Amino acid sequence: MLQKQSIVTLTVKYWRPGENYLQQIIDSIKDKVEEDDFVTISEKAISTSLGNLVDESKIQSGWLARFLAKYWMRFFWGYILGQLCHLKRKTIQHFKAYPVEEGSAHKQVALHHAGFLQALMHGSEGGIDGSNLPYSYVSLPLKNTQHIAQKIRNHIKAKLKKNVTVLIVDTDKTFSFRNFHFTPRPKPVENIHSFGGVFAYVVGRFFKIKRRATPIAMAGTQIHVEEALEIAETANRSRGFGAGRTVWDMADTFKVALTDVTWDMLDKVEHKPIVIIKPHRVRARQG
C-alpha cells in the first residue's frame, strides 16, 4: 500500500522549550496538507517544546545507578549483549567506555521514571532520550499522548478545515513476528504489546525480528496496526536523525564532549519532526 503513497517531509526550526508546537505545525503544513492525509509528528519534538525535560547534571545517583553505569553498561552491553543484539562495532565501543559520572545520573533518571527493566536498556530507557538535546538534558516520554494527538487533529481541522489522521511516533522499535507486535517502549498504540523492557529488546534483536518505529498515539481514522507501523517507519526513515541518532553521534557532529552541545548548535541543524503521508488517490475520469 505504501508504494502508492507520497511523502512530504517538512524542515522546521528547532523546537526549544516553550515553543508553540501547535502553531508551528499549522505554519508548516498549511500549504501542503490535504483531506485524509496522515500527519506524523515526532514525540521528541513535542516533548521538548513542552519542556518535558530533566537536567541530569543536577541528579544525585544511587549505588544501583552507579553499578549499571560502571559494570552493566561497560561489561554486559560492551562484551555480551551488544554482540547478541548484532549492534554496530562503534556502538559497542561506546558501551565499553560508558561515562560513569554522566551515565550514573542517566541511569538514576531511568530507574526513577521508567523502572528497573527499562534501566537495563542501553539507551532510550522507557522512551527517555538525550539525542538532539543540549548539555545534560534528556526528554521524558509524553504521559498524555493520546490527548495531545487529538488536540493536534482538532487544531488542524479548526484552522485549516482538513480532516486528517495524526500519529505521534517514537524512534524506539516495535518488533513484528507475523501478526504479533511487541516493543520494550511503554504505552504504544493498541495491539502493540509492551512488556519485558530489556528482554523484549534483546529477543527482538537477537532473532533479527522485523523492526519498525513505534506509533504511540493516533487520532482520526482508525487504521490497522500493521498500516500504522508502516506509516510510522516510513515517516521515521524520511525524518532522519537531526544532529545524530545517539548522544555520541550528536557529539561527533559538533566535535564536542557529550555534554557540551548547546542550543545554538542544534538551531543550525535541519530538523524534520513533521512528515505528511499522502494516501493514493484515484482521480475520476473526465468526459
C-alpha positions, 0 to 999 in steps of 0.5 A, spaced: 500 500 500 505 504 501 508 504 494 502 508 492 503 513 497 507 520 497 511 523 502 512 530 504 517 531 509 517 538 512 524 542 515 522 546 521 526 550 526 528 547 532 523 546 537 526 549 544 522 549 550 516 553 550 515 553 543 508 553 540 508 546 537 501 547 535 502 553 531 508 551 528 505 545 525 499 549 522 505 554 519 508 548 516 503 544 513 498 549 511 500 549 504 501 542 503 496 538 507 490 535 504 483 531 506 485 524 509 492 525 509 496 522 515 500 527 519 506 524 523 509 528 528 515 526 532 514 525 540 521 528 541 519 534 538 513 535 542 516 533 548 521 538 548 517 544 546 513 542 552 519 542 556 518 535 558 525 535 560 530 533 566 537 536 567 541 530 569 547 534 571 543 536 577 541 528 579 544 525 585 545 517 583 544 511 587 549 505 588 544 501 583 545 507 578 552 507 579 553 499 578 549 499 571 553 505 569 560 502 571 559 494 570 552 493 566 553 498 561 561 497 560 561 489 561 554 486 559 552 491 553 560 492 551 562 484 551 555 480 551 549 483 549 551 488 544 554 482 540 547 478 541 543 484 539 548 484 532 549 492 534 554 496 530 562 495 532 562 503 534 556 502 538 559 497 542 565 501 543 561 506 546 558 501 551 565 499 553 567 506 555 560 508 558 561 515 562 560 513 569 559 520 572 554 522 566 551 515 565 550 514 573 545 520 573 542 517 566 541 511 569 538 514 576 533 518 571 531 511 568 530 507 574 526 513 577 521 514 571 521 508 567 523 502 572 528 497 573 527 493 566 527 499 562 534 501 566 537 495 563 536 498 556 542 501 553 539 507 551 532 510 550 530 507 557 522 507 557 522 512 551 527 517 555 532 520 550 538 525 550 539 525 542 538 532 539 538 535 546 543 540 549 548 539 555 545 534 560 538 534 558 534 528 556 526 528 554 521 524 558 516 520 554 509 524 553 504 521 559 498 524 555 499 522 548 493 520 546 490 527 548 495 531 545 494 527 538 487 529 538 488 536 540 493 536 534 487 533 529 482 538 532 487 544 531 488 542 524 481 541 522 479 548 526 484 552 522 485 549 516 478 545 515 482 538 513 480 532 516 486 528 517 489 522 521 495 524 526 500 519 529 505 521 534 511 516 533 517 514 537 524 512 534 524 506 539 522 499 535 516 495 535 518 488 533 513 484 528 513 476 528 507 475 523 501 478 526 504 479 533 507 486 535 511 487 541 516 493 543 520 494 550 517 502 549 511 503 554 504 505 552 504 504 544 498 504 540 493 498 541 495 491 539 502 493 540 504 489 546 509 492 551 512 488 556 519 485 558 523 492 557 530 489 556 528 482 554 523 484 549 529 488 546 534 483 546 529 477 543 527 482 538 534 483 536 537 477 537 532 473 532 533 479 527 525 480 528 522 485 523 523 492 526 519 498 525 518 505 529 513 505 534 506 509 533 504 511 540 498 515 539 493 516 533 487 520 532 482 520 526 481 514 522 482 508 525 487 504 521 490 497 522 496 496 526 500 493 521 498 500 516 500 504 522 507 501 523 508 502 516 506 509 516 510 510 522 517 507 519 516 510 513 515 517 516 521 515 521 526 513 515 524 520 511 525 524 518 532 522 519 536 523 525 537 531 526 544 532 529 545 524 530 541 518 532 545 517 539 548 522 544 555 520 541 553 521 534 550 528 536 557 529 539 561 527 533 557 532 529 559 538 533 566 535 535 564 536 542 564 532 549 557 529 550 555 534 554 557 540 551 552 541 545 548 547 546 542 550 543 545 554 538 548 548 535 542 544 534 538 551 531 543 550 525 541 543 524 535 541 519 530 538 523 524 534 520 519 532 526 513 533 521 512 528 515 505 528 511 503 521 508 499 522 502 494 516 501 493 514 493 488 517 490 484 515 484 482 521 480 475 520 476 475 520 469 473 526 465 468 526 459 
